[in-house]
Amino acid sequence: MEKAMRELLEIFQKHAGIAQALNKTELKSLFETEFAGVLENAKDKNVIDDLFQRVDKDSSGSVNFTEFAAITAAAHGMLFQ
């Protein structure tokens, strides 16, 4: 579990850069790059938009690592039900 969290953090940091946050476009790019198979198999092609709206609780227009981790968990739940 620790290794998986470390890898998830590394993926996030690689895409988030100095801001340590991802906007919706950056998040979609991350998923297309790092989790391409997940998006290809999604029944709902707007899954990133839906997840982003659900998780961006503070309506900042970006997600931090905590929100990103919630998105990956939610994506798993939505895509593999």
PyMOL commands that set and color helices and strands:
alter all, ss='L'
color gray80, all
select helices_A, chain A and resi 2-19+24-34+36-40+47-55+65-79
alter helices_A, ss='H'
color red, helices_A
select strands_A, chain A and resi 22-23+62-63
alter strands_A, ss='S'
color yellow, strands_A
deselect
rebuild
show_as cartoon
